[in-house]
């Protein structure tokens, strides 16, 4: 009986051994990462020898560390204890950093959904009311052409300022965390506590100005004499395209500052 050192494994046998897809082994062959030592010239069937098993195990392990095939191809051939330790420690450090980033993202997502649930409890789409708001800290991120390349746009609630035909985007951040945004220190702003006319818009963003007008019309029967409204509408996206496919179900909180003489 042949021992393991002498036997060979067909591509399907090797795939089952490592619980991977045959197509993946073919891809590794194509990329030169794990080329079968035996190839039948008549049917092109691939067979692997014993000394190719451990390299495949190493490749599988490195892929779990999110190493690219190019990196693995550079690392594998000339590895030794010294280079292996340095490379693996560097990769583990990167994995840890990614893990910490994921934990931060999870925390932000939890905060965002908590905000959504909180706001939806009070969202009355047929009402307009006066409300005192606490400090709202935010970071200016620019116009529509700039927001999609800014990672903050995907992590924090969106704040949109409408002044006439001008629109400016920002993201809301926790006031106690402003020190963590050194990169954006010159763009951090705060809406100080004040009174606002508040309403909720349900539907496409392109129709939000109808809600602006509805709120301003309703203000005449709500505000005291001597009060006026700011020219700027401040909008907080509650339910938007990130979590809802149907734009008719988008929900936006609209705030207009009340000026008192």
Secondary structure, DSSP 8 states (H G I E B T S, - for coil): ---TTT-EEEHHHHHHHHT--HHHHHHHHHTTSS--SEE-TTT--EEEEGGGHHHHHHHHHHHHTT--HHHHHHHHTT--HHHHHHHHHHHHHHHHHHHHHHHHHHHHHHHHHHHHHHHHHH--TT-EEEEEE--EEEEEEESTTTGGG-THHHHS-EEEEEETTEEEEEEEE-GGGGGG-GGGGGGEEEE-SEEEEEEEEES-GGGHHHHHHHHHHHHTTTS-TTEEEEEEEEEEEEE-TTT-S-GGG-EEEEEEEEEE-
